[in-house]
Amino acid sequence: MNFMTDRKRAQGLGAGSEGTQHHWKIMVTSICLVVLVPLFVFTFGSALGGTREEVLAFFARPFPALITAIGLVVGLYHIKMEIDEAVEDYVHGIACKLTLIAVKAVTYTLMAVGLFALLKLAL
């Protein structure tokens, strides 16, 4: 005989707290990336082939630096959320928590390094 309640059988089998919020964050960053990726490609593409001084002067202007910075941050944040989703689905237990911590650390480190490099280029 099984004396488990319905709640006990269903506990841990689904998300009941942040699924909608996570979905909307993914949708917003996706829509932002639809606009930012072409802007970044055309902005970055116009800097290709120039000398070092021309590239430094190009990224010293506010528009290319801003597009690059926003694209970097939004793109990496979107990738982080997608990796978090995959890890939560396929990795369980302490390995899940450690993997999520590692993904967060690597993502924010990449953001910081990218913004620092862009700052060095722009200034």
Buried (B, 14 or more C-beta within 10 A) or exposed (E): EEEEEEEEEEEEEEEEEEEEEBEEBBEEBEEBBEEBEEBBEEBBEEBEEEEEEEBBEBBEEEEBBBBBBBBBBBBBBBBBBEBBEEBBEEBEEEEBEEBBEEBEEEBEEBBEEBBEEBEEBBE
